[in-house]
């Protein structure tokens, strides 16, 4: 019985997480569109902002990050490379 309860609890938690990711994705897309509409240009981040985002996204599942991010997750990898290059010079 405990095994069934544990399985059901896990399924419920995963469903809650999926709904939250979908909600965050929708909210991010709306905010991004609003900002781009008001400014007339795409959102651009500074290297410092990209580095902060890269640090915040470490350990996150790549698929989830892609779903909730306003930016291309490849930008985060670029930020890590830029940071490593700056530290090594």
HELIX and SHEET records of a PDB file:
HELIX    1   1 UNK A    2  UNK A   39  1                                  38    
HELIX    2   2 UNK A   47  UNK A   57  1                                  11    
HELIX    3   3 UNK A   62  UNK A   68  1                                   7    
HELIX    4   4 UNK A   73  UNK A   88  1                                  16    
END                                                                             
